């Protein structure tokens, strides 16, 4: 699900309320994929998490369902993967409430065998703990699993868990340097069709 612009707007709301000004969008994009508690502790160390999170969520939660969109081809891809008997898990740094709000809006929950949110583990991406939990619930081995992500945090998390990382090429948070540098993922999917090709080729087996 495409939540990028909503997240950017939510952060600008926080900066306007707490600092009286917006910040460069580039600074926000760098934090995409981080747990909210981590980003808030960096930007507002003088505030309690509850106080700062209240400002963020006052904008984000109210706008969430009306602002999110599906990336092109994702619903059809999930449907086909399920038909082909792939086991599918979702690992996110998002809260359970909004995760399921989005899945329910697009009727995607039925495709996932496991959903792991930031509330399910004490450590979150890039720590491998959420992926380990997903693998355990799926009864799958890391060497037979690939992880599709759109942040450098996802790439690090996958590698730490022994899972093959695939970068969603439509990511706005992974720079060209990261795409080609030392942390470059082995595979970059240009779109849903390319992602289907990568999965069906058996690269994670």
Secondary structure as UniProt FT lines:
FT   HELIX           4..19
FT   HELIX           25..29
FT   TURN            30..33
FT   HELIX           36..43
FT   TURN            45..46
FT   HELIX           49..67
FT   TURN            72..73
FT   HELIX           74..83
FT   TURN            84..85
FT   STRAND          89..91
FT   HELIX           96..105
FT   TURN            106..107
FT   HELIX           109..111
FT   STRAND          114..116
FT   TURN            118..119
FT   TURN            125..126
FT   HELIX           129..138
FT   HELIX           142..144
FT   STRAND          146..149
FT   HELIX           152..160
FT   TURN            161..162
FT   STRAND          164..168
FT   TURN            169..170
FT   HELIX           176..180
FT   TURN            182..183
FT   STRAND          187..189
FT   HELIX           192..200
FT   TURN            201..204
//
